Amino acid sequence: VLEVSDALRPSDFIKVTNALAALGLKDQSLRTALSRTAIPKLEETFAQPFRDAVNPITVGCLWSDEVASYLLERFRRVFITARPQHLMKAYETAVVCRVQRPQVWHGLSREAKQFYVRLSQRHIADKGRDPTSLHWDISRHLADLGEAHRNAFRWGPFSIDIGLDELEADERRRCIMVDGPSSFFFGTDQYLPGKQLRHQMLSSLGWDIRRVRWDDWADMELDSERKKSFLRELLDEKRPVAEELVQRPESSHKAMQDKLRKLSVVMAQAEAAEQRAREEARIDFDI
């Protein structure tokens, strides 16, 4: 990337660096070199392509403090060109800096801080994410346990899959995040950096997060009692404050392919069983 960076268009440079951050670039020397290259390259960028440079994952996982500060300062001057999705990413980026890099936040100009505070208070149109069949299956079993909860809502710039009404004893909010196959690197059981970053942000902001992974759920097939017991143990388990999202030992590619096929079969069977239950419960008003 560095060898051809001069030949890259600024918009392509932004796409490449966003992709590197999303894939979890670990090489610190390369990250440092990219950060040295970034500001001169971004200075060549017009307002509309620049909008995509303000990315919470790239700021949280790739850029230096200097680049992060540059991005936040410049965005407030070009935000008039931004669409709702750009505003939401800028809002999340500001939260990442405020929590993960307080030195960057404190170094921003007064005008920039005021801009992001106002941005956090305005309504930003967001269609949100539709719950998956896996999500609804977990929600149904929570309801069977008598756990009052709310599905698929936004909290600040973050999406919460399932928010539980009851608070912890220490008054922390509780939620369950549903980790489908898209939460992991393709064909693996290793979390994507963006998923780890958002877990860290929500934990730092006072959420007690429990996670239900698709591979664990598929292993229980259609056994409702096992699923309810799993959820009960998950909710009752004591967890430390601001717990990090830890990777499990990586499974083989073949094992993950088998689990994916199993998940597909199990969820199709669960949906068919739910449809039959609805049909049986339907009242026939025909005379």
C-alpha positions in Angstrom: 0.0 0.0 0.0 2.8 2.4 0.9 4.7 1.8 -2.3 1.7 2.7 -4.4 0.1 5.3 -2.1 1.2 8.2 -4.3 -0.5 6.7 -7.3 -3.7 5.9 -5.3 -6.6 8.4 -5.7 -7.5 9.8 -2.3 -10.9 8.1 -2.4 -9.2 4.7 -3.0 -6.7 5.4 -0.2 -9.7 5.9 2.1 -11.3 2.6 0.9 -8.0 0.7 1.4 -7.3 2.0 4.9 -10.9 1.4 6.0 -10.6 -2.2 4.7 -7.3 -2.7 6.5 -8.8 -1.6 9.8 -11.9 -3.8 9.3 -9.6 -6.8 8.7 -7.6 -6.0 11.8 -4.2 -4.9 10.6 -1.7 -5.7 13.4 1.7 -4.6 12.1 2.4 -1.5 14.2 5.2 -0.3 11.9 2.8 -0.3 8.9 0.1 1.4 10.9 2.6 4.1 11.9 3.7 4.5 8.3 0.1 4.8 7.0 -0.7 7.4 9.6 2.3 9.5 8.4 1.0 9.2 4.9 -2.7 9.9 5.7 -3.0 13.6 6.3 -1.2 14.7 3.1 -3.3 12.3 1.2 -6.5 13.4 2.9 -5.7 17.0 2.2 -6.1 16.2 -1.5 -9.6 14.9 -0.8 -12.8 16.8 -1.6 -15.6 17.1 0.9 -17.8 14.3 -0.5 -15.1 11.5 -0.6 -13.7 12.7 2.7 -17.0 11.8 4.5 -16.1 8.1 4.3 -12.7 8.7 6.0 -14.5 9.4 9.3 -14.9 5.7 10.3 -15.0 4.6 13.9 -13.2 1.3 13.2 -10.4 3.0 11.3 -10.0 5.6 14.0 -10.2 3.1 16.8 -8.0 0.4 15.3 -5.6 2.1 12.8 -4.9 5.8 12.9 -2.6 7.7 15.2 -3.9 10.4 17.5 -2.8 13.1 15.1 -4.9 11.6 12.2 -7.9 11.0 14.5 -7.8 14.7 15.6 -7.5 15.9 12.0 -10.5 13.8 10.9 -12.8 15.1 13.6 -11.7 18.7 13.2 -12.2 18.6 9.4 -15.5 16.8 9.4 -17.3 19.5 11.3 -16.3 21.9 8.5 -17.7 19.7 5.7 -20.7 18.1 7.5 -23.1 20.0 5.4 -22.3 17.4 2.6 -22.9 14.5 4.9 -25.8 12.1 4.7 -27.4 10.4 7.8 -25.1 7.4 7.6 -22.0 9.7 7.6 -23.4 11.7 10.5 -24.0 8.4 12.5 -20.4 7.2 11.8 -19.0 10.6 12.8 -21.0 10.5 16.0 -19.7 7.0 16.8 -16.1 8.1 15.9 -16.4 10.9 18.4 -17.6 8.5 21.1 -14.7 6.1 20.3 -12.2 9.0 20.7 -13.9 10.2 23.9 -13.8 6.8 25.5 -10.7 5.2 24.0 -8.5 8.2 23.4 -9.4 11.0 25.8 -6.2 12.8 25.0 -7.5 13.3 21.4 -10.9 14.5 22.6 -9.4 17.0 25.1 -7.0 18.3 22.3 -9.9 19.1 20.0 -10.9 22.8 19.5 -13.8 24.1 21.5 -15.9 24.4 18.3 -15.3 20.8 17.4 -16.3 19.5 20.8 -19.5 21.6 20.7 -20.2 20.3 17.2 -20.1 16.7 18.3 -22.1 17.4 21.5 -24.8 19.0 19.3 -24.6 16.0 16.9 -25.3 13.6 19.8 -28.4 15.6 20.6 -30.0 15.8 17.1 -32.2 13.2 15.5 -30.2 11.2 12.9 -32.4 9.1 10.6 -31.5 5.5 10.9 -33.5 2.5 9.6 -31.7 0.2 12.0 -31.2 -3.5 11.6 -34.0 -6.0 11.2 -33.8 -8.9 13.6 -32.7 -12.2 12.1 -34.5 -15.5 12.6 -31.7 -16.4 15.0 -32.5 -13.2 17.0 -36.2 -13.9 17.1 -35.6 -17.5 18.3 -33.5 -16.2 21.2 -36.1 -13.5 22.0 -38.9 -16.1 22.1 -36.9 -18.2 24.6 -36.2 -15.2 26.7 -39.9 -14.4 26.8 -40.6 -18.0 27.9 -38.2 -17.4 30.8 -40.2 -14.3 31.8 -37.4 -11.9 30.9 -38.9 -8.6 29.8 -36.8 -7.2 27.0 -36.7 -4.9 24.0 -35.5 -6.0 20.5 -33.3 -4.1 18.0 -33.0 -0.5 19.1 -30.4 2.3 19.0 -28.5 3.6 22.0 -26.5 6.6 21.0 -24.7 5.6 17.9 -24.7 1.9 18.8 -27.2 -0.8 17.9 -28.4 -3.0 20.7 -29.8 -6.4 19.8 -31.7 -7.3 22.9 -32.0 -4.9 25.9 -33.2 -6.4 29.2 -35.5 -4.3 31.3 -34.0 -5.4 34.7 -30.8 -3.6 35.7 -27.9 -5.2 37.5 -27.5 -4.8 41.2 -24.9 -2.1 40.5 -27.4 -0.4 38.2 -25.6 -1.3 35.0 -27.8 -1.8 32.0 -27.9 -5.3 30.6 -28.1 -6.5 27.0 -27.7 -9.6 24.9 -25.9 -9.3 21.6 -26.6 -11.9 18.9 -23.5 -13.0 17.1 -24.5 -14.4 13.7 -21.9 -15.6 11.1 -21.4 -12.0 9.9 -19.9 -11.1 13.3 -16.8 -13.2 12.5 -14.2 -13.4 9.8 -15.7 -15.4 6.9 -15.7 -19.1 7.6 -14.2 -18.8 11.0 -15.3 -18.3 14.7 -12.9 -15.3 15.2 -14.6 -12.0 16.0 -14.1 -9.1 13.6 -12.2 -6.1 15.0 -15.3 -3.9 14.6 -17.3 -6.2 16.8 -14.6 -6.2 19.5 -14.4 -2.4 19.4 -18.1 -1.9 19.8 -18.1 -4.4 22.7 -15.3 -2.4 24.4 -17.2 0.9 23.8 -20.5 -0.4 25.3 -18.8 -2.1 28.2 -16.9 1.1 29.0 -20.1 3.1 28.8 -21.8 1.0 31.5 -23.4 -1.9 29.7 -23.2 -5.5 31.0 -23.1 -7.4 27.7 -23.9 -11.1 27.3 -23.3 -12.6 23.9 -25.1 -15.5 22.2 -23.0 -17.0 19.4 -24.7 -18.7 16.4 -22.5 -21.8 16.7 -23.5 -22.3 20.4 -27.2 -21.9 19.5 -27.0 -24.3 16.6 -25.5 -27.0 18.8 -28.7 -27.0 20.9 -30.8 -27.7 17.8 -34.6 -27.6 18.7 -34.2 -28.4 22.4 -36.1 -25.6 24.0 -35.2 -26.7 27.5 -31.5 -26.6 26.7 -31.8 -23.2 25.1 -33.7 -21.8 28.1 -31.2 -23.3 30.5 -28.3 -21.8 28.4 -29.9 -18.4 28.6 -30.6 -18.6 32.3 -27.0 -19.5 33.0 -25.8 -16.8 30.7 -27.8 -14.1 32.5 -27.1 -15.4 36.0 -23.3 -15.6 35.5 -21.3 -12.8 37.2 -19.1 -10.8 34.8 -16.5 -8.2 35.6 -17.1 -4.5 34.7 -15.8 -3.5 31.3 -15.0 -7.1 30.3 -13.1 -7.5 27.0 -14.4 -9.7 24.2 -12.0 -12.6 24.1 -11.5 -14.9 21.1 -11.9 -18.6 21.5 -9.4 -21.1 20.1 -9.9 -21.1 16.4 -11.8 -24.1 14.9 -11.0 -25.7 11.6 -12.5 -24.5 8.4 -14.3 -27.9 7.9 -15.8 -27.7 11.4 -17.1 -24.2 10.7 -18.7 -25.3 7.4 -20.4 -28.2 9.1 -21.8 -25.8 11.8 -23.0 -23.3 9.2 -25.0 -26.1 7.4 -26.3 -27.2 10.8 -27.4 -23.7 11.6 -29.3 -23.4 8.3 -31.2 -26.6 9.0 -32.0 -25.8 12.6 -33.3 -22.3 11.9 -35.5 -23.6 9.0 -36.9 -26.2 11.4 -37.5 -23.6 14.1 -39.3 -21.3 11.7 -41.5 -24.2 10.5 -42.3 -25.2 14.1 -43.2 -21.6 14.9 -45.4 -21.4 11.9 -47.3 -24.6 12.9 -47.8 -23.2 16.4 -49.3 -20.0 15.0 -51.6 -22.0 12.7 -52.8 -24.1 15.6 -53.4 -21.1 17.8 -55.3 -19.2 15.1 -59.0 -18.8 15.8 -61.3 -19.7 12.9 -64.3 -17.3 12.8 -65.8 -19.0 9.7 -69.4 -20.1 10.4 
